[in-house]
Amino acid sequence: MRQALNDQERLHLDRRTAEAEERTGAQIVLAVIERCDAYPELPWKAFALAAAVAGLSVYAVNLFRPGWASGTEVLFPVAATLAAGAAAALLCVFLPKFGRLFLDVNRAEAEVRQYAESFFLSRELFATRGRTGLLVLVGLFERHVVVVPDTGLRERLKPEALQGIVSQMAIALSSGRVAAALEGGLAGIEEVLSVSAPDAPGEDELPDEVVEEKGR
């Protein structure tokens, strides 16, 4: 997969994660996922739209060309319509920005949430002594953020505080600034949780390195 972070950004975020953990008592894991689902319907949506637009365009042109058409003249509009649809489908596959135009927002949010919950379980982020694991996961293709706190943090990290952190991260993520989004998330978590942090920092039980995955 294409790395979303360079080496300097990764080192900086690893250091910031360790600092935030010391100040909050949480065990924080940052994850950047290229794509949280394959979304097989997107190329078909692009194909259907492009073919429909091409077909309507051909029809509009033919309105101004009355009379019988030869076999070749009939074949050309059909081929042009199919070619437009195929081109749009290929763009959807190879150009993420174009493919994102056909992605339903609710579906994207659901897929990132599902991936985050699966990640939390498969990486056993729940296996900390005080159940203080905290996952901050960014879906690059979806441009969506999910924060999953374990049970030991839910009283300290209310839903409205979580929503505020996610909203701030989304601003940077919308312009492709992944490192800035993650750093902003760490700052927001630190601000909320440091108020009720334990006096002495606990043992570092989870890796501080940012996880980058291709996804599905």
C-alpha atoms as a printed R data frame, in Angstrom:
    type eleno elety resid chain resno       x      y       z
1   ATOM     1    CA   MET     A     1   0.000  0.000   0.000
2   ATOM     2    CA   ARG     A     2   1.036  3.622  -0.490
3   ATOM     3    CA   GLN     A     3   2.242  4.930   2.869
4   ATOM     4    CA   ALA     A     4   0.135  7.796   4.177
5   ATOM     5    CA   LEU     A     5   2.856  8.918   6.597
6   ATOM     6    CA   ASN     A     6   6.548  9.527   6.045
7   ATOM     7    CA   ASP     A     7   9.232  8.342   8.476
8   ATOM     8    CA   GLN     A     8   9.479 11.690  10.245
9   ATOM     9    CA   GLU     A     9   5.708 11.869  10.764
10  ATOM    10    CA   ARG     A    10   5.609  8.309  12.085
11  ATOM    11    CA   LEU     A    11   8.400  8.949  14.591
12  ATOM    12    CA   HIS     A    12   6.750 12.160  15.753
13  ATOM    13    CA   LEU     A    13   3.369 10.459  16.213
14  ATOM    14    CA   ASP     A    14   4.951  7.518  18.044
15  ATOM    15    CA   ARG     A    15   6.550  9.980  20.469
16  ATOM    16    CA   ARG     A    16   3.316 11.943  20.876
17  ATOM    17    CA   THR     A    17   1.402  8.737  21.552
18  ATOM    18    CA   ALA     A    18   3.802  7.794  24.352
19  ATOM    19    CA   GLU     A    19   3.520 11.287  25.845
20  ATOM    20    CA   ALA     A    20  -0.276 11.247  25.688
21  ATOM    21    CA   GLU     A    21  -0.359  7.853  27.388
22  ATOM    22    CA   GLU     A    22   1.798  9.135  30.265
23  ATOM    23    CA   ARG     A    23  -0.476 12.146  30.767
24  ATOM    24    CA   THR     A    24  -3.815 10.325  30.464
25  ATOM    25    CA   GLY     A    25  -3.295  6.774  31.705
26  ATOM    26    CA   ALA     A    26  -4.809  5.453  28.465
27  ATOM    27    CA   GLN     A    27  -3.210  2.877  26.172
28  ATOM    28    CA   ILE     A    28  -3.551  4.541  22.759
29  ATOM    29    CA   VAL     A    29  -3.202  2.878  19.366
30  ATOM    30    CA   LEU     A    30  -3.287  4.890  16.121
31  ATOM    31    CA   ALA     A    31  -4.255  3.099  12.907
32  ATOM    32    CA   VAL     A    32  -4.404  4.300   9.305
33  ATOM    33    CA   ILE     A    33  -6.344  2.056   6.919
34  ATOM    34    CA   GLU     A    34  -6.170  2.634   3.179
35  ATOM    35    CA   ARG     A    35  -9.640  1.229   2.483
36  ATOM    36    CA   CYS     A    36 -12.039 -0.361   4.994
37  ATOM    37    CA   ASP     A    37 -14.077 -2.235   2.361
38  ATOM    38    CA   ALA     A    38 -13.764 -3.223  -1.305
39  ATOM    39    CA   TYR     A    39 -17.025 -1.425  -2.222
40  ATOM    40    CA   PRO     A    40 -17.707 -3.552  -5.334
41  ATOM    41    CA   GLU     A    41 -20.787 -1.484  -6.163
42  ATOM    42    CA   LEU     A    42 -18.850  1.708  -6.888
43  ATOM    43    CA   PRO     A    43 -17.596  0.791 -10.412
44  ATOM    44    CA   TRP     A    44 -21.120 -0.331 -11.332
45  ATOM    45    CA   LYS     A    45 -22.560  2.969 -10.134
46  ATOM    46    CA   ALA     A    46 -19.980  4.866 -12.173
47  ATOM    47    CA   PHE     A    47 -20.644  2.686 -15.225
48  ATOM    48    CA   ALA     A    48 -24.401  3.188 -14.995
49  ATOM    49    CA   LEU     A    49 -24.153  6.954 -14.599
50  ATOM    50    CA   ALA     A    50 -21.613  7.466 -17.399
51  ATOM    51    CA   ALA     A    51 -23.520  5.161 -19.766
52  ATOM    52    CA   ALA     A    52 -26.778  6.973 -19.035
53  ATOM    53    CA   VAL     A    53 -25.221 10.391 -19.658
54  ATOM    54    CA   ALA     A    54 -23.557  9.177 -22.869
55  ATOM    55    CA   GLY     A    55 -26.802  7.589 -24.052
56  ATOM    56    CA   LEU     A    56 -28.766 10.772 -23.428
57  ATOM    57    CA   SER     A    57 -26.108 12.803 -25.220
58  ATOM    58    CA   VAL     A    58 -26.272 10.515 -28.268
59  ATOM    59    CA   TYR     A    59 -30.064 10.709 -28.251
60  ATOM    60    CA   ALA     A    60 -29.976 14.510 -28.071
61  ATOM    61    CA   VAL     A    61 -27.571 14.671 -31.038
62  ATOM    62    CA   ASN     A    62 -29.729 12.322 -33.096
63  ATOM    63    CA   LEU     A    63 -32.772 14.533 -32.539
64  ATOM    64    CA   PHE     A    64 -31.155 17.024 -34.882
65  ATOM    65    CA   ARG     A    65 -30.319 14.351 -37.455
66  ATOM    66    CA   PRO     A    66 -33.644 13.075 -38.781
67  ATOM    67    CA   GLY     A    67 -33.863 10.213 -41.238
68  ATOM    68    CA   TRP     A    68 -32.787  6.597 -41.341
69  ATOM    69    CA   ALA     A    69 -29.413  5.626 -39.929
70  ATOM    70    CA   SER     A    70 -27.124  3.000 -41.398
71  ATOM    71    CA   GLY     A    71 -25.936 -0.010 -39.407
72  ATOM    72    CA   THR     A    72 -22.596  1.681 -38.740
73  ATOM    73    CA   GLU     A    73 -24.264  4.826 -37.481
74  ATOM    74    CA   VAL     A    74 -26.387  2.779 -35.086
75  ATOM    75    CA   LEU     A    75 -23.397  0.788 -33.838
76  ATOM    76    CA   PHE     A    76 -21.309  3.869 -33.030
77  ATOM    77    CA   PRO     A    77 -23.680  5.309 -30.367
78  ATOM    78    CA   VAL     A    78 -23.924  1.919 -28.673
79  ATOM    79    CA   ALA     A    79 -20.138  1.540 -28.624
80  ATOM    80    CA   ALA     A    80 -19.671  5.113 -27.378
81  ATOM    81    CA   THR     A    81 -22.171  4.548 -24.559
82  ATOM    82    CA   LEU     A    82 -20.462  1.335 -23.424
83  ATOM    83    CA   ALA     A    83 -17.010  2.903 -23.721
84  ATOM    84    CA   ALA     A    84 -18.060  5.845 -21.546
85  ATOM    85    CA   GLY     A    85 -19.400  3.472 -18.900
86  ATOM    86    CA   ALA     A    86 -16.268  1.304 -18.972
87  ATOM    87    CA   ALA     A    87 -13.997  4.342 -18.708
88  ATOM    88    CA   ALA     A    88 -15.904  5.624 -15.676
89  ATOM    89    CA   ALA     A    89 -15.744  2.201 -14.020
90  ATOM    90    CA   LEU     A    90 -11.971  2.030 -14.550
91  ATOM    91    CA   LEU     A    91 -11.506  5.533 -13.179
92  ATOM    92    CA   CYS     A    92 -13.471  4.463 -10.124
93  ATOM    93    CA   VAL     A    93 -11.041  1.587  -9.534
94  ATOM    94    CA   PHE     A    94  -7.763  3.418 -10.185
95  ATOM    95    CA   LEU     A    95  -8.595  6.956  -9.042
96  ATOM    96    CA   PRO     A    96  -9.805  6.960  -5.415
97  ATOM    97    CA   LYS     A    97 -10.940 10.597  -5.549
98  ATOM    98    CA   PHE     A    98 -13.272  9.758  -8.416
99  ATOM    99    CA   GLY     A    99 -14.510  6.569  -6.766
100 ATOM   100    CA   ARG     A   100 -15.287  8.453  -3.569
101 ATOM   101    CA   LEU     A   101 -17.897 10.489  -5.467
102 ATOM   102    CA   PHE     A   102 -20.077  7.362  -5.647
103 ATOM   103    CA   LEU     A   103 -19.617  6.322  -2.004
104 ATOM   104    CA   ASP     A   104 -22.618  6.675   0.257
105 ATOM   105    CA   VAL     A   105 -21.668  8.523   3.454
106 ATOM   106    CA   ASN     A   106 -23.678  6.256   5.763
107 ATOM   107    CA   ARG     A   107 -22.169  3.127   4.213
108 ATOM   108    CA   ALA     A   108 -18.672  4.557   4.575
109 ATOM   109    CA   GLU     A   109 -19.234  5.373   8.248
110 ATOM   110    CA   ALA     A   110 -20.635  1.893   8.902
111 ATOM   111    CA   GLU     A   111 -17.692  0.152   7.203
112 ATOM   112    CA   VAL     A   112 -15.070  2.182   9.078
113 ATOM   113    CA   ARG     A   113 -16.862  1.542  12.364
114 ATOM   114    CA   GLN     A   114 -17.047 -2.195  11.640
115 ATOM   115    CA   TYR     A   115 -13.374 -2.321  10.664
116 ATOM   116    CA   ALA     A   116 -12.400 -0.430  13.826
117 ATOM   117    CA   GLU     A   117 -14.354 -2.784  16.078
118 ATOM   118    CA   SER     A   118 -12.847 -5.821  14.341
119 ATOM   119    CA   PHE     A   119  -9.361 -4.282  14.649
120 ATOM   120    CA   PHE     A   120  -9.909 -3.634  18.351
121 ATOM   121    CA   LEU     A   121 -10.818 -7.280  18.956
122 ATOM   122    CA   SER     A   122  -8.271 -8.919  16.644
123 ATOM   123    CA   ARG     A   123  -5.390 -6.888  18.113
124 ATOM   124    CA   GLU     A   124  -6.688 -7.590  21.644
125 ATOM   125    CA   LEU     A   125  -6.670 -3.939  22.628
126 ATOM   126    CA   PHE     A   126  -9.036 -4.937  25.432
127 ATOM   127    CA   ALA     A   127  -6.275 -6.942  27.136
128 ATOM   128    CA   THR     A   128  -4.989 -4.154  29.398
129 ATOM   129    CA   ARG     A   129  -5.174 -4.318  33.182
130 ATOM   130    CA   GLY     A   130  -7.562 -1.420  33.622
131 ATOM   131    CA   ARG     A   131  -9.370 -1.897  30.261
132 ATOM   132    CA   THR     A   132  -7.867  1.425  29.171
133 ATOM   133    CA   GLY     A   133  -7.215  0.605  25.519
134 ATOM   134    CA   LEU     A   134  -8.145  3.362  23.062
135 ATOM   135    CA   LEU     A   135  -8.158  2.973  19.275
136 ATOM   136    CA   VAL     A   136  -8.049  5.959  16.921
137 ATOM   137    CA   LEU     A   137  -8.642  4.635  13.407
138 ATOM   138    CA   VAL     A   138  -8.602  6.644  10.175
139 ATOM   139    CA   GLY     A   139 -10.164  5.306   6.961
140 ATOM   140    CA   LEU     A   140  -8.252  7.065   4.168
141 ATOM   141    CA   PHE     A   141 -10.558  6.256   1.265
142 ATOM   142    CA   GLU     A   142 -13.643  6.969   3.343
143 ATOM   143    CA   ARG     A   143 -12.156 10.122   4.899
144 ATOM   144    CA   HIS     A   144 -13.723  9.036   8.182
145 ATOM   145    CA   VAL     A   145 -12.452  8.654  11.767
146 ATOM   146    CA   VAL     A   146 -13.587  6.258  14.488
147 ATOM   147    CA   VAL     A   147 -12.442  6.357  18.123
148 ATOM   148    CA   VAL     A   148 -13.090  3.187  20.140
149 ATOM   149    CA   PRO     A   149 -12.471  3.431  23.904
150 ATOM   150    CA   ASP     A   150 -12.454  0.354  26.138
151 ATOM   151    CA   THR     A   151 -14.797  0.087  29.114
152 ATOM   152    CA   GLY     A   152 -12.277  1.562  31.548
153 ATOM   153    CA   LEU     A   153 -12.316  4.886  29.687
154 ATOM   154    CA   ARG     A   154 -15.966  5.332  28.805
155 ATOM   155    CA   GLU     A   155 -16.837  7.208  31.962
156 ATOM   156    CA   ARG     A   156 -13.957  9.600  31.374
157 ATOM   157    CA   LEU     A   157 -14.530  9.992  27.643
158 ATOM   158    CA   LYS     A   158 -18.167 10.892  27.073
159 ATOM   159    CA   PRO     A   159 -19.830 10.580  23.627
160 ATOM   160    CA   GLU     A   160 -19.994 14.363  23.181
161 ATOM   161    CA   ALA     A   161 -16.248 14.646  23.888
162 ATOM   162    CA   LEU     A   162 -15.555 11.836  21.422
163 ATOM   163    CA   GLN     A   163 -17.642 13.561  18.770
164 ATOM   164    CA   GLY     A   164 -15.709 16.786  19.281
165 ATOM   165    CA   ILE     A   165 -12.389 14.979  18.828
166 ATOM   166    CA   VAL     A   166 -13.598 13.203  15.682
167 ATOM   167    CA   SER     A   167 -14.975 16.434  14.205
168 ATOM   168    CA   GLN     A   168 -11.666 18.227  14.692
169 ATOM   169    CA   MET     A   169  -9.770 15.339  13.103
170 ATOM   170    CA   ALA     A   170 -12.168 15.276  10.149
171 ATOM   171    CA   ILE     A   171 -11.281 18.875   9.229
172 ATOM   172    CA   ALA     A   172  -7.616 17.993   8.666
173 ATOM   173    CA   LEU     A   173  -8.445 14.633   7.093
174 ATOM   174    CA   SER     A   174 -10.773 16.211   4.525
175 ATOM   175    CA   SER     A   175  -7.773 18.010   3.012
176 ATOM   176    CA   GLY     A   176  -5.567 14.900   3.110
177 ATOM   177    CA   ARG     A   177  -3.470 15.936   6.129
178 ATOM   178    CA   VAL     A   178  -3.355 12.560   7.828
179 ATOM   179    CA   ALA     A   179  -0.529 13.306  10.279
180 ATOM   180    CA   ALA     A   180  -2.191 16.557  11.349
181 ATOM   181    CA   ALA     A   181  -5.492 14.724  11.880
182 ATOM   182    CA   LEU     A   182  -3.861 12.103  14.100
183 ATOM   183    CA   GLU     A   183  -1.911 14.672  16.083
184 ATOM   184    CA   GLY     A   184  -5.088 16.683  16.567
185 ATOM   185    CA   GLY     A   185  -6.818 13.548  17.808
186 ATOM   186    CA   LEU     A   186  -4.052 12.905  20.329
187 ATOM   187    CA   ALA     A   187  -4.248 16.498  21.538
188 ATOM   188    CA   GLY     A   188  -8.012 16.260  21.985
189 ATOM   189    CA   ILE     A   189  -7.785 12.963  23.855
190 ATOM   190    CA   GLU     A   190  -5.044 14.368  26.068
191 ATOM   191    CA   GLU     A   191  -7.094 17.458  26.879
192 ATOM   192    CA   VAL     A   192 -10.137 15.433  27.925
193 ATOM   193    CA   LEU     A   193  -8.480 12.553  29.753
194 ATOM   194    CA   SER     A   194  -5.622 14.371  31.512
195 ATOM   195    CA   VAL     A   195  -8.158 15.990  33.864
196 ATOM   196    CA   SER     A   196  -9.010 12.618  35.388
197 ATOM   197    CA   ALA     A   197  -5.674 10.841  34.837
198 ATOM   198    CA   PRO     A   198  -4.196  8.677  37.616
199 ATOM   199    CA   ASP     A   199  -1.346 10.208  39.603
200 ATOM   200    CA   ALA     A   200   1.267  7.717  38.422
201 ATOM   201    CA   PRO     A   201   1.441  6.567  34.785
202 ATOM   202    CA   GLY     A   202   0.847  2.862  34.344
203 ATOM   203    CA   GLU     A   203   2.914  0.331  32.451
204 ATOM   204    CA   ASP     A   204   3.000  0.714  28.665
205 ATOM   205    CA   GLU     A   205   1.000 -2.358  27.620
206 ATOM   206    CA   LEU     A   206   0.336 -1.669  23.918
207 ATOM   207    CA   PRO     A   207   2.743 -0.680  21.098
208 ATOM   208    CA   ASP     A   208   3.051  3.049  20.423
209 ATOM   209    CA   GLU     A   209   3.861  2.661  16.699
210 ATOM   210    CA   VAL     A   210   1.247  3.842  14.195
211 ATOM   211    CA   VAL     A   211  -0.329  0.884  12.384
212 ATOM   212    CA   GLU     A   212  -0.771  1.272   8.612
213 ATOM   213    CA   GLU     A   213  -2.804 -1.355   6.736
214 ATOM   214    CA   LYS     A   214  -4.131 -1.755   3.204
215 ATOM   215    CA   GLY     A   215  -7.487 -2.951   4.554
216 ATOM   216    CA   ARG     A   216  -9.922 -4.784   2.280
